[in-house]
Amino acid sequence: MTTEIVIFAVLFLLVSGLGFVAARWRRPGDLASLHEWGLGGRSFGSWVTWFLIGGDLYTAYTFVAVPALVFGAGATGFFAVPYTVIVYPMVMLVLIRLWSVSHVHGLVTPADFVRARFGSSTLALLVAITGIVATMPYIALQLVGIEAVLKTMGVTGDLPLIIAFAILAAYTYQSGLRAPALIAFVKDSLIYLVILVAIIYIPVKLGGWGSVFDAAKAKFDATPAPGDGILLNSSNQLQYVTLALGSALALFLYPHSVTGVLASRDRNVIKRNMSALPAYSLLLGLIALLGYMAIAAGITPIGKDTNTLIPKLFDAVFPDWFTGVAFAAIGIGALVPAAIMSIAAANLFTRNIYREYFKRDATDAQEARVSKIASLVVKVGAVLFILLIDPQFSIDLQLIGGVIILQTLPSVGLGLFTRWFHRAGLIAGWIAGMGTGLVLLYNIANPANNHAHFGSSAFPLKQLGLDTKITIYAGFLALIVNLVVAVLATLVARAMKAADGPDATQPDDYHADQGDPRVHDLEVASST
Amino acid sequence: MTTPRTDRSDRSPWNWLLLLPIAIPLLTPLYNADEPRLFGIPLFYWLQLAFIILGVATTTLVYRLTRRAR
């Protein structure tokens, strides 16, 4: 145990030091603007972007929760793989348009884009609030990742968690996006190392892959639950597909994903990363299989906290020093996304609430200062969330987060391609989609963990009066309602000749690249 | 989609290739089976992991074929 804790602590502190040094990395003349503090100077090349977005999307929580899901339910937990395969071909052509228009107009957040495109501060505010609300529980969940590791090492009490987050808050405040970008190098190298060792070493110890899967099959066959098993069944296939598709549609609507994309240097960096980021999907797929290895190795979680499963598996099979490295990988893995998410949430607050409603003529330096303080507030909020409220509440909220962020798809995603929607139509669609999503989630019970509401994201179609056992991803249904209402309300608004907002963007803006005279990325965004 | 004529630079017939790695991983009947196993891993798992290669190959191909002359 002591060896584990020492190695964990040393690596953790080393990385924290890096976070502070990051302010001097690529020496910016002046960190006092959101383009520098919040987007790292918008200058990251292919490698940095790969580590940054990879470290941002594949979080510590993902790495503990996905195998826990596979451990508990089997095949349905593997949706993370098709989800992270289809997302890149899906968003490739979308993200380059977002990059271009954001650089021409100096946009920092997805809500900035909506503001410029649809000329509606109300719609932009809705998108910003959706983003903040969806991101907050996600940050809190990163703490759950650290907590699971600490718990397995036998470290109890809230203090270590508070210290870890205080360090994180301090260097994010000082270095902005450069800190997680630099730390991501260390984090991901460690994670790749640990997982490669794990997927070779552990199955050999357990008698080969065949016996790992056979053990898992035996376990699921013995349980009375109908939904589990190492294959899908007739009632959960639609859920599997719609969850993968819905999650893929939602992924790059999250403000922290957009932050990573906008920080890249040019369009080719983004395109190349669409081919390189799936390396993380492979990693995630292999990590998911750790859930089965835990079954075969007879691992049981601490209490009812299935998030401790993977740390316990590592603890059981690895020598002490390597367990320490593995734990550090998870702990540091929590810091990168938590930093980027808090920066993204802070940018949303600064650009779309503070600047829009409180200080229209805010200077770059004022924006950066507000964002830095907001990032602190966000992190304190996340810590309080975890310490004062049942962590299960964060997990529920994160489930809701995926469903609600999807409701910004018509404004942000489709908005990049078409200006056909009326701003009133999009607002109506957002309200309808949010309402539907929340009602559906509220009505999903999960007997497995004694939840009467918000039990999972799999909505039984039976509740709509259909005679079937089939379930579907609640966010997907909500998105369909959202789109239908947005189309109808747009037609009504057009028929009534309701005033629409002006579009500040030109068709050409969506193709501009680095070197284009219109791309002056450090200019103050006066056009929005 | 109402795209004016200037909106041409990202357009390419090659982009349609991107539909393949989006559609195929969503067809559960393709892979929802135990046999044949590969190194003891059921089809469900190894084939879905193999789709990652399909995704990488397609995005790489489309990137190369549509790269703008600088």
Chai-1 contact restraints between the chains, C-beta under 6 A:
chainA,res_idxA,chainB,res_idxB,connection_type,confidence,min_distance_angstrom,max_distance_angstrom,comment,restraint_id
A,V81,B,Q48,contact,1.0,0.0,6.0,A-B,restraint_1
A,P82,B,P25,contact,1.0,0.0,6.0,A-B,restraint_2
A,V85,B,P25,contact,1.0,0.0,6.0,A-B,restraint_3
A,V85,B,F51,contact,1.0,0.0,6.0,A-B,restraint_4
A,V85,B,I52,contact,1.0,0.0,6.0,A-B,restraint_5
A,V85,B,G55,contact,1.0,0.0,6.0,A-B,restraint_6
A,I86,B,I22,contact,1.0,0.0,6.0,A-B,restraint_7
A,I86,B,P25,contact,1.0,0.0,6.0,A-B,restraint_8
A,Y88,B,T59,contact,1.0,0.0,6.0,A-B,restraint_9
A,P89,B,L18,contact,1.0,0.0,6.0,A-B,restraint_10
A,P89,B,P21,contact,1.0,0.0,6.0,A-B,restraint_11
A,P89,B,I22,contact,1.0,0.0,6.0,A-B,restraint_12
A,P89,B,T58,contact,1.0,0.0,6.0,A-B,restraint_13
A,P89,B,T59,contact,1.0,0.0,6.0,A-B,restraint_14
A,M90,B,I22,contact,1.0,0.0,6.0,A-B,restraint_15
A,G208,B,G40,contact,1.0,0.0,6.0,A-B,restraint_16
A,W209,B,F39,contact,1.0,0.0,6.0,A-B,restraint_17
A,W209,B,G40,contact,1.0,0.0,6.0,A-B,restraint_18
A,W209,B,I41,contact,1.0,0.0,6.0,A-B,restraint_19
A,G210,B,G40,contact,1.0,0.0,6.0,A-B,restraint_20
A,F213,B,P42,contact,1.0,0.0,6.0,A-B,restraint_21
A,L231,B,N32,contact,1.0,0.0,6.0,A-B,restraint_22
A,L231,B,F44,contact,1.0,0.0,6.0,A-B,restraint_23
A,L232,B,N32,contact,1.0,0.0,6.0,A-B,restraint_24
A,Q237,B,T28,contact,1.0,0.0,6.0,A-B,restraint_25
A,V241,B,L26,contact,1.0,0.0,6.0,A-B,restraint_26
A,K271,B,Y63,contact,1.0,0.0,6.0,A-B,restraint_27
A,M274,B,T59,contact,1.0,0.0,6.0,A-B,restraint_28
A,S275,B,V56,contact,1.0,0.0,6.0,A-B,restraint_29
A,S275,B,T59,contact,1.0,0.0,6.0,A-B,restraint_30
A,S275,B,T60,contact,1.0,0.0,6.0,A-B,restraint_31
A,P278,B,I52,contact,1.0,0.0,6.0,A-B,restraint_32
A,P278,B,G55,contact,1.0,0.0,6.0,A-B,restraint_33
A,P278,B,V56,contact,1.0,0.0,6.0,A-B,restraint_34
A,S281,B,I52,contact,1.0,0.0,6.0,A-B,restraint_35
A,L282,B,I52,contact,1.0,0.0,6.0,A-B,restraint_36
A,G285,B,L49,contact,1.0,0.0,6.0,A-B,restraint_37
A,F417,B,M1,contact,1.0,0.0,6.0,A-B,restraint_38
A,T418,B,M1,contact,1.0,0.0,6.0,A-B,restraint_39
A,P507,B,P4,contact,1.0,0.0,6.0,A-B,restraint_40
A,P507,B,T6,contact,1.0,0.0,6.0,A-B,restraint_41
A,P507,B,D7,contact,1.0,0.0,6.0,A-B,restraint_42
A,D508,B,T6,contact,1.0,0.0,6.0,A-B,restraint_43
A,H511,B,S9,contact,1.0,0.0,6.0,A-B,restraint_44
